[in-house]
Structures are given as C-alpha cells and as structure tokens.
Amino acid sequence: MYDEGAALAVDSAVNEVVVNTDKSADENLPREPRPDDADSLEADSPEILPPLDLTTAAGIASAVQNGSVTAEQMVDEALARIRARDRKVNAFSEVRVDAARAEARALAERPDLDVLPLAGVPVAVKNNIDVTGEVTRGGSLAGLERAAAADHAVVRRLRSAGAVIVGLTTLPEFGLWGVTDTPDRITRSPWNARYSAGGSSGGSGAAVGSGMVTIAHGNDGLGSVRIPAACSGVVGMKPGRGLVPAEVGVDSWGGMTENGVLATTVADAALMLSVLADRPALAELESPKALRIGLATAAPSPLTRVDRAWIAAADRAAAAASAAGHTIGVAELPYQGATFALALRWVANAAREAGTVPHPELLQRRTRTHIALGRMALKSGLLRASQVDRIEARLLDYFERYDVAITPTLATPPPRARRWHSRPWLANVVASARFSPFTPLWNLVGWPAISVPMGVHPKTGTPVAAQLIGPPGSEATLLKLAAQLEAACPWERTAPGKD
C-alpha cells in the first residue's frame, strides 16, 4: 500500500534521524505475579491496581479523582520543578505560587472533584489571553499594566475541568515571531539551550518539553503551537477554525489564530483539546479507519530548503502509517499563491494589533517596522478574500484524493537562542520564514494540524517532527492517527538532563 517513491524516501530516514524511545514506559507497568504470590494473599484481599502515571495529565487527574494524591501535592511538585528547571529555559514570565496553591486547596472542596477531567492538573497558559488577576502582556512592554478582571473563555474551561494555572508562559512581542525572546529573557529549547524554543508559544513548549508541566495552552496564528512543539519535542495541536473559542488579540488575526494545546502525549493533547472544545468524545483515541495519506516533503517555496533530517521525520511517520494499514501516496501540496497572501496578512495583522497599544513608543524596533509595512498593506487594497478562496479550492481538490497530508513540521533546526528582538527586522523575518515554511498555510485556510515528535536531529540534538493535516472537522482523525504513530514510534516525553 506504500508506493515506490515513498518507499525510497523512507529508506533514507533511518540514516537521517536518531530515534529516541521512552525507556521509562515499562517502569509503570505491574510486574507479572510469581507462583508463590498466591500463598501470601488472603482470599478477600482488595484488587491491586497498577500505579498511576503522574507524568501525564490523565494520570494526575485519575490520582486526584480517586484520592491517591491531592491537587495541592501536584501543584507543589510542579512549582518545585519550575524552580529547579526554568532557570535553564526561561519558559515562564510569571509563576503563580500563592495563587496556584490557593486554587488547589479550593479545588479539594468541589463536590464534583471525582469526575473532573483535569482534576488537579497543573497547567501553563500563554501570556496573551486573560487570567483573572494577572497582567496580559502579550510579550510587550507597550501595553497597560492592568490585571485582567475576568478569565478568557479557554481559561474558564480549564478551571471548570479542574486544572490549576501554575504560571504564564513567554512569547515574543504580539506573538509575531517564530522565536521567543523579550528584553529580559531568552526562551531556549530544553533539548539544547543553544537553540531557540521556537515561537510564538515558545514558553509553553519549553515548559512541557522540560517536564515542568504535562500540558500547556498555546495559540497558533502562523504555526505558533506546532513550531515550539517541534522545537521542544512535544505534541502540539492547532484545531480548525471555530472548534475552540479564539478571541486572541484583534479579531484573532482575521480568523487565522486558534487556541491549541501542547502535551507530552497524544492522549493528553486529546484530553486537553476535549476540554477546550467542550467535546468529550475528542479524548477517545480508538484506531481510525483506513486512511488515504499524501506525503508532501517538498519546500513550499523556492526560497526555502528542507533539511534531510526533517524530510526523514515525515518519511518515518508515513512508513509507520503504512505499517498501520493506511495507504500512502507521494503527492506534493498546492502551495501556489500562499506565500504572498500570508506575507500580506502577517504584516497587516500586526498593524491592526498596534492600533490598540497605549504606549507605541515602547514597541520593539522589529515590531515597528512590521507595523509600518502592515499599514502599507492595509492601504494597498491587496488583501482580498478571493486570494484565500483560490488557495482553499486547490487544497479541497487535494483532499478529495487524500484524507490526511503528512509534511515535516519544520524545514531546519530552530534558530540559535539569542536576543532576536534587538536584531534588524529582516534578520527576524528571514529566520522565521526559513525554518518554518510548512505551518502557516493551515492558518490561512483555518484547517486543523498537529505536530508529533519523530526523533532527534543528528547534528544539533534538537527534536524533529512530522505535521499531520486534515480538512475542516478532522481533529479526531488527526489525533487518532497521531496516537498510532506514537505507539509505533514512541518518543522520549521530556528532554534528557533537565535538572
């Protein structure tokens, strides 16, 4: 079921990707009983259950639900990990020590604790949506220092499900860039601190990838969940338009930005998405039907080059999907016209966002240039809905033949971790565009996409990943396929050498 072109591509994958498996997986399984065990047990002994996995959100929630642990214990452990590890990666802009402990204690009094899907689970939230009592800075010094009076809809759903917000994570100014740094910190990949954690949800990716929390919120306007997920070796899902409340910035970047999830496992990503979407069925991960999958590894633009290790990551995902019974065909995606349409909207959305800023004089230099170009784009009349309609029509034709597409998530390892905010605008644009050409198209059309780890780059030691994309409404299919890939190609859930 796997055609010759794809097979040849996959043959090279073994030599290009260093595969990391989760060697700790067996540690949580119950041992086989010995013959003499029966003699030492009384007939009416209670059933011995396997220990819960407290390294996953699902395991934490189950343990809090049944009283094995308390929410306060789980929060204290997360805060201890943040104290020990965040100095290396700078994932958090704010750690809510007292507030999180108070929320955990209050959670214990809820009469529905035993049925809350995220009972006692510590979670991080990207600091560009409102959390009551916290300042929503959006990675910028140009906003108001005013605490939010109410939670964003996504935060309300997390709290309603029993999650505890332990901290707010870093992002570049306005979430504009594919790397995360601010004047006071540089957010780094937990796998190799010389490299960026990506962006714009870089702090959330680093928080999960370093094991400080099991799940985190992010949002994605050009790849801002999938990019940092790939950089930090975790699962990152951008849902399709309208599944999860958006309300990010001004008009959610013209409908391009969606709130999504980052997690160490597909099951946790599905669980969190089921809460954010208020659709419990999304957490169910039975195997999908046999799928027609298009493998597309060519660069979306002649201006970009795709690293062989990243091509190999997509090939490996396709090979695993083929082994699971799906049909694979090598079929490049129709990217025509997308680069121009995306570039216009990238700058134009920054200009719209700037109109709400009370202190524009405090904006970073690269952002000011972006805004100036955006104002020109808005006046030019070049932003037309028909551009997107034509692109989407070609994609719909592609997805008449395929149920899912697989691409590399990124084209190269992430840029070096440095003070990108003080570098020229063009350097920032080139850095972001060069390493992340595969993610933005799906924001333009509002379709769902998920990034799953597929090994480690042989030269940089940073993760590589594959991106799975589907048409509108295919979130459940993508999650089920991702779970199959995770079972076939297990990954190390968090970066080694965290402490």
C-alpha distance (Angstrom), angle and dihedral (degrees) to the residues before:
residue distance angle dihedral
M1 . . .
Y2 3.77 . .
D3 3.79 114.2 .
E4 3.79 124.7 -131.4
G5 3.79 97.0 -105.9
A6 3.76 92.4 53.6
A7 3.80 92.1 44.9
L8 3.80 92.2 55.1
A9 3.78 90.3 49.2
V10 3.77 91.7 50.3
D11 3.81 92.9 50.5
S12 3.79 89.0 66.2
A13 3.78 93.8 49.2
V14 3.78 94.2 78.8
N15 3.79 91.5 61.0
E16 3.79 94.9 44.5
V17 3.79 104.5 48.5
V18 3.78 129.7 55.1
V19 3.79 104.7 -145.4
N20 3.79 120.3 -142.8
T21 3.79 118.8 -160.5
D22 3.76 126.0 -164.5
K23 3.79 99.7 -106.1
S24 3.77 91.5 -179.0
A25 3.80 94.5 62.9
D26 3.82 94.7 95.7
E27 3.79 92.6 51.3
N28 3.78 91.2 77.8
L29 3.82 95.8 50.7
P30 3.81 120.4 100.3
R31 3.80 113.6 -109.3
E32 3.78 120.0 -114.2
P33 3.83 111.2 -95.8
R34 3.81 117.5 -106.2
P35 3.83 119.3 -129.7
D36 3.80 92.7 -110.0
D37 3.82 93.3 52.7
A38 3.78 92.2 87.2
D39 3.79 92.2 60.4
S40 3.79 91.9 57.3
L41 3.80 95.7 50.1
E42 3.75 125.1 80.6
A43 3.78 116.6 -130.1
D44 3.78 93.5 -113.7
S45 3.83 96.8 47.4
P46 3.80 113.2 139.1
E47 3.79 118.2 -106.5
I48 3.81 111.8 -84.9
L49 3.79 109.3 -131.9
P50 3.80 124.4 -157.3
P51 3.80 113.6 -104.1
L52 3.77 116.2 -91.8
D53 3.80 118.7 -111.5
L54 3.79 104.8 -117.0
T55 3.80 90.7 -175.3
T56 3.81 90.3 76.7
A57 3.79 131.1 63.9
A58 3.79 90.6 -127.8
G59 3.80 91.1 52.9
I60 3.80 93.3 48.0
A61 3.80 91.7 49.1
S62 3.81 91.8 50.0
A63 3.80 91.9 49.0
V64 3.80 92.9 49.4
Q65 3.79 91.3 45.5
N66 3.81 93.4 54.3
G67 3.80 95.1 40.4
S68 3.81 97.1 -112.8
V69 3.80 88.4 126.8
T70 3.78 135.5 4.0
A71 3.77 128.8 -117.7
E72 3.79 88.5 -119.6
Q73 3.81 91.0 57.0
M74 3.80 91.3 50.8
V75 3.79 91.8 48.1
D76 3.81 92.4 47.8
E77 3.80 90.3 51.5
A78 3.80 91.3 49.7
L79 3.81 91.3 49.0
A80 3.80 89.7 50.3
R81 3.80 90.7 52.4
I82 3.80 90.4 49.2
R83 3.82 90.6 51.7
A84 3.79 91.2 49.9
R85 3.79 100.7 41.4
D86 3.78 112.5 25.0
R87 3.78 94.7 76.7
K88 3.83 86.9 71.0
V89 3.80 99.2 48.7
N90 3.85 106.7 20.7
A91 3.79 94.2 -140.8
F92 3.81 97.8 152.3
S93 3.78 129.0 66.8
E94 3.82 90.9 -179.2
V95 3.81 131.3 17.4
R96 3.81 113.2 -158.8
V97 3.80 98.8 -150.1
D98 3.80 101.5 157.9
A99 3.80 96.0 29.8
A100 3.80 93.2 50.1
R101 3.79 92.7 49.3
A102 3.79 90.9 49.1
E103 3.80 90.9 49.4
A104 3.80 90.9 49.5
R105 3.80 91.8 52.0
A106 3.80 91.0 48.6
L107 3.79 90.3 49.6
A108 3.80 90.2 61.5
E109 3.81 88.8 65.1
R110 3.79 95.2 56.9
P111 3.81 111.6 112.9
D112 3.81 91.0 -146.5
L113 3.82 95.1 53.6
D114 3.80 93.0 116.9
V115 3.81 92.9 61.2
L116 3.81 102.1 38.7
P117 3.83 108.6 120.1
L118 3.83 93.0 -144.4
A119 3.81 98.2 31.2
G120 3.80 108.3 172.4
V121 3.80 94.9 -14.9
P122 3.84 112.4 151.7
V123 3.79 109.4 -132.7
A124 3.80 135.0 -178.2
V125 3.81 122.5 -139.4
K126 3.79 126.1 -154.6
N127 3.79 109.8 -113.8
N128 3.79 97.2 -119.1
I129 3.81 99.2 78.4
D130 3.79 124.9 64.3
V131 3.80 123.3 -90.5
T132 3.80 112.7 -179.7
G133 3.80 111.7 -101.5
E134 3.81 95.1 11.9
V135 3.80 130.0 101.8
T136 3.81 112.5 -114.4
R137 3.80 101.6 -143.3
G138 3.78 102.8 166.3
G139 3.79 90.3 -147.7
S140 3.81 91.5 -64.0
L141 3.79 139.1 109.5
A142 3.80 91.0 -152.7
G143 3.80 98.0 81.1
L144 3.79 133.6 83.5
E145 3.80 120.3 -78.8
R146 3.77 90.9 -131.2
A147 3.79 125.6 133.5
A148 3.79 115.9 -124.1
A149 3.79 113.9 -103.4
A150 3.81 95.0 -153.1
D151 3.78 141.3 17.5
H152 3.78 123.4 -97.5
A153 3.82 112.3 -111.1
V154 3.82 90.6 -104.3
V155 3.81 91.7 53.2
R156 3.80 90.3 48.2
R157 3.78 90.2 54.6
L158 3.80 92.1 48.3
R159 3.79 92.2 50.8
S160 3.80 92.2 44.3
A161 3.81 88.4 54.9
G162 3.82 91.2 53.0
A163 3.80 101.4 -99.9
V164 3.81 120.1 145.2
I165 3.82 118.4 -141.9
V166 3.81 104.9 -134.1
G167 3.78 97.6 173.9
L168 3.79 152.0 -17.9
T169 3.78 119.1 -107.2
T170 3.78 133.4 -136.8
L171 3.79 129.1 -100.3
P172 3.82 136.1 168.7
E173 3.79 118.4 -99.7
F174 3.84 110.0 -58.4
G175 3.81 88.0 -13.5
L176 3.80 87.9 -84.0
W177 3.78 100.9 137.2
G178 3.79 139.2 63.1
V179 3.81 91.7 -130.7
T180 3.80 127.3 60.6
D181 3.78 122.2 -132.4
T182 3.79 136.9 125.4
P183 3.81 131.8 -173.2
D184 3.80 90.7 -87.5
R185 3.81 102.9 40.8
I186 3.80 147.6 15.9
T187 3.80 116.7 -141.9
R188 3.80 111.2 -139.3
S189 3.78 137.9 -163.1
P190 3.81 110.0 -98.2
W191 3.81 87.8 -140.6
N192 3.80 96.1 57.1
A193 3.79 119.0 3.9
R194 3.80 91.6 -155.5
Y195 3.81 88.1 72.5
S196 3.79 132.2 66.2
A197 3.79 121.6 -103.6
G198 3.79 87.2 -132.0
G199 3.76 125.1 -123.4
S200 2.73 170.0 -5.5
S201 3.83 92.1 -37.2
G202 3.80 87.9 34.2
G203 3.78 94.9 136.2
S204 3.79 92.5 52.4
G205 3.79 91.8 49.2
A206 3.81 92.6 49.0
A207 3.82 91.9 45.8
V208 3.80 91.5 55.7
G209 3.80 96.4 36.3
S210 3.80 91.8 54.0
G211 3.81 91.9 48.1
M212 3.80 96.5 -115.5
V213 3.82 89.7 127.1
T214 3.79 130.7 6.9
I215 3.81 96.1 -136.7
A216 3.78 136.1 20.8
H217 3.77 140.0 -177.1
G218 3.77 120.8 -117.9
N219 3.76 136.9 160.1
D220 3.75 130.1 -136.4
G221 3.81 127.8 -148.4
L222 3.83 100.8 152.7
G223 3.80 100.4 0.7
S224 3.78 100.0 -48.4
V225 3.82 95.3 146.1
R226 3.80 98.6 35.5
I227 3.82 95.8 45.2
P228 3.83 96.8 56.2
A229 3.80 90.8 38.7
A230 3.79 88.4 58.1
C231 3.82 92.3 44.4
S232 3.82 92.7 51.4
G233 3.80 98.9 38.4
V234 3.81 99.1 -113.1
V235 3.79 138.8 116.9
G236 3.80 115.1 -88.7
M237 3.79 124.8 -176.1
K238 3.78 130.1 -170.0
P239 3.81 108.6 -167.9
G240 3.77 122.3 -145.3
R241 3.77 121.9 -91.3
G242 3.80 114.3 -67.2
L243 3.81 100.4 10.4
V244 3.82 94.6 102.7
P245 3.82 125.1 28.8
A246 3.81 107.1 -94.8
E247 3.81 114.2 -174.9
V248 3.80 94.1 148.3
G249 3.79 114.2 155.5
V250 3.79 119.5 -45.7
D251 3.81 109.9 -5.7
S252 3.82 90.7 -28.3
W253 3.81 88.8 -80.2
G254 3.79 92.4 -55.7
G255 3.79 91.2 -50.0
M256 3.81 94.0 -51.0
T257 3.81 97.1 109.9
E258 3.80 123.7 78.5
N259 3.79 131.5 177.4
G260 3.78 110.5 -118.2
V261 3.78 145.6 164.6
L262 3.80 140.8 -99.5
A263 3.81 120.4 -162.5
T264 3.79 142.7 154.8
T265 3.82 93.3 -121.0
V266 3.78 135.3 35.0
A267 3.81 89.7 -125.0
D268 3.80 90.9 57.6
A269 3.81 91.4 46.1
A270 3.80 89.6 51.7
L271 3.80 91.6 46.7
M272 3.80 93.3 51.3
L273 3.80 92.9 44.3
S274 3.80 90.0 50.6
V275 3.81 87.8 57.5
L276 3.81 96.0 45.3
A277 3.80 91.6 47.0
D278 3.81 93.5 40.1
R279 3.81 88.4 -128.9
P280 3.82 109.9 123.4
A281 3.81 92.3 -173.3
L282 3.82 90.2 70.7
A283 3.81 88.4 73.3
E284 3.82 90.8 64.1
L285 3.80 109.6 96.2
E286 3.79 108.1 -175.6
S287 3.81 114.5 152.8
P288 3.80 114.6 -77.0
K289 3.77 124.8 -122.2
A290 3.80 117.0 -91.3
L291 3.79 106.4 -67.7
R292 3.79 135.4 -154.1
I293 3.80 105.2 -132.0
G294 3.78 128.0 -168.4
L295 3.81 116.5 -150.4
A296 3.81 110.3 -149.5
T297 3.80 117.5 175.4
A298 3.81 103.0 150.1
A299 3.80 117.2 114.4
P300 3.82 112.9 -93.3
S301 3.80 90.3 -135.6
P302 3.81 134.4 29.9
L303 3.81 86.2 -126.7
T304 3.81 92.5 67.9
R305 3.79 133.7 68.2
V306 3.80 124.1 -154.1
D307 3.81 117.9 -137.1
R308 3.82 112.4 -125.9
A309 3.81 92.2 -125.8
W310 3.80 90.2 58.0
I311 3.81 91.5 48.8
A312 3.80 87.4 50.4
A313 3.81 90.2 53.4
A314 3.81 90.7 58.0
D315 3.81 90.8 43.9
R316 3.78 90.6 52.6
A317 3.79 91.8 51.1
A318 3.81 89.9 50.0
A319 3.80 91.9 49.2
A320 3.81 90.7 51.5
A321 3.80 90.5 48.4
S322 3.81 90.2 50.7
A323 3.80 90.7 50.9
A324 3.81 88.1 52.3
G325 3.81 90.3 58.8
H326 3.79 103.0 -94.1
T327 3.81 123.5 132.3
I328 3.81 115.4 -117.5
G329 3.77 127.4 -160.2
V330 3.79 128.2 177.3
A331 3.81 103.1 -123.0
E332 3.79 124.2 152.4
L333 3.79 118.7 -137.2
P334 3.83 122.1 -112.7
Y335 3.80 101.9 -111.8
Q336 3.83 95.4 162.1
G337 3.78 112.7 141.5
A338 3.79 94.7 3.3
T339 3.81 98.3 106.0
F340 3.81 93.7 57.9
A341 3.81 94.1 43.3
L342 3.79 91.5 48.7
A343 3.81 94.9 46.8
L344 3.81 90.9 52.9
R345 3.79 92.4 50.5
W346 3.80 94.0 44.0
V347 3.80 91.9 61.1
A348 3.81 96.6 32.8
N349 3.79 93.2 54.5
A350 3.80 89.9 51.8
A351 3.80 89.3 54.1
R352 3.81 91.5 51.0
E353 3.79 90.4 49.4
A354 3.80 91.7 50.3
G355 3.78 91.1 59.9
T356 3.81 89.7 72.8
V357 3.81 96.7 48.6
P358 3.83 114.2 111.3
H359 3.82 95.5 -161.4
P360 3.82 107.9 37.3
E361 3.80 90.2 162.7
L362 3.82 87.5 72.2
L363 3.79 95.0 56.7
Q364 3.79 117.3 117.4
R365 3.78 118.0 -101.2
R366 3.81 94.7 -114.3
T367 3.81 90.0 50.9
R368 3.81 93.1 50.4
T369 3.80 90.2 54.4
H370 3.80 90.8 47.7
I371 3.81 90.5 51.1
A372 3.81 93.3 48.8
L373 3.79 90.6 53.5
G374 3.78 89.6 45.3
R375 3.79 92.1 55.9
M376 3.78 88.8 52.7
A377 3.80 90.3 50.4
L378 3.80 91.8 50.5
K379 3.81 91.1 52.3
S380 3.80 94.2 44.5
G381 3.78 97.4 72.9
L382 3.80 89.6 -133.6
L383 3.80 94.4 119.5
R384 3.79 102.8 94.2
A385 3.79 130.5 163.6
S386 3.80 88.4 -140.7
Q387 3.82 89.0 70.2
V388 3.79 90.4 62.5
D389 3.80 92.9 40.9
R390 3.81 91.8 58.2
I391 3.80 92.6 46.9
E392 3.79 92.2 48.3
A393 3.81 91.8 48.4
R394 3.81 90.1 57.8
L395 3.80 90.8 47.7
L396 3.80 91.9 49.7
D397 3.79 88.5 54.2
Y398 3.81 89.9 51.9
F399 3.79 91.1 49.9
E400 3.79 91.5 51.4
R401 3.80 84.0 71.4
Y402 3.81 98.6 36.1
D403 3.79 134.3 38.6
V404 3.81 95.1 -157.5
A405 3.80 136.5 14.2
I406 3.80 124.8 -147.0
T407 3.81 121.2 -154.4
P408 3.79 134.4 157.7
T409 3.80 107.5 -87.5
L410 3.80 91.6 -135.8
A411 3.79 134.9 14.3
T412 3.81 99.5 -137.7
P413 3.80 139.9 5.5
P414 3.81 113.0 -72.8
P415 3.80 120.1 -83.2
R416 3.77 118.9 -93.3
A417 3.79 116.4 -80.4
R418 3.79 105.8 -104.7
R419 3.80 143.5 125.5
W420 3.78 94.9 -68.4
H421 3.81 91.9 163.6
S422 3.81 89.8 69.3
R423 3.81 94.8 47.9
P424 3.82 123.8 91.5
W425 3.79 120.0 -78.1
L426 3.80 93.9 -114.6
A427 3.80 92.3 53.3
N428 3.80 89.2 54.7
V429 3.80 93.8 47.2
V430 3.79 93.5 48.5
A431 3.82 92.7 46.8
S432 3.80 93.6 50.1
A433 3.80 95.9 42.3
R434 3.79 96.4 43.9
F435 3.79 98.3 56.0
S436 3.81 99.4 34.3
P437 3.81 112.0 43.1
F438 3.82 96.3 129.4
T439 3.81 101.3 61.7
P440 3.85 109.4 55.2
L441 3.82 99.9 66.2
W442 3.79 92.1 70.2
N443 3.80 91.7 56.0
L444 3.78 90.1 52.2
V445 3.81 92.0 57.7
G446 3.81 96.5 29.6
W447 3.82 97.7 -122.6
P448 3.83 125.9 148.8
A449 3.80 122.6 -101.8
I450 3.79 136.1 171.2
S451 3.81 132.9 -162.1
V452 3.81 119.4 -146.0
P453 3.83 126.6 -173.9
M454 3.80 115.9 -107.1
G455 3.79 105.3 178.0
V456 3.80 138.4 -67.5
H457 3.78 131.0 -59.8
P458 3.82 108.7 -106.3
K459 3.81 94.0 -137.6
T460 3.81 106.7 36.6
G461 3.80 102.0 28.4
T462 3.80 89.3 -131.9
P463 3.82 119.7 128.7
V464 3.79 125.8 -93.4
A465 3.79 122.9 -152.0
A466 3.79 146.3 -175.2
Q467 3.79 125.8 -128.2
L468 3.81 121.1 -139.8
I469 3.81 117.0 -160.1
G470 3.78 132.2 -174.3
P471 3.80 139.4 173.8
P472 3.81 122.4 -91.4
G473 3.79 113.2 -54.7
S474 3.82 95.8 20.4
E475 3.82 98.1 113.8
A476 3.81 93.0 113.6
T477 3.81 91.8 49.9
L478 3.81 92.2 49.7
L479 3.80 92.3 49.2
K480 3.81 92.4 48.9
L481 3.80 92.0 48.8
A482 3.81 90.4 46.6
A483 3.81 89.4 52.7
Q484 3.81 89.6 53.2
L485 3.79 90.4 51.5
E486 3.80 90.7 48.5
A487 3.81 90.4 53.3
A488 3.80 92.1 48.2
C489 3.82 97.0 40.3
P490 3.82 106.7 26.2
W491 3.77 115.6 -166.1
E492 3.77 134.6 -153.2
R493 3.79 100.5 -95.9
T494 3.79 97.5 -144.7
A495 3.78 134.6 19.8
P496 3.80 117.2 -84.4
G497 3.80 120.0 -113.4
K498 3.79 95.6 27.5
D499 3.81 98.1 155.0
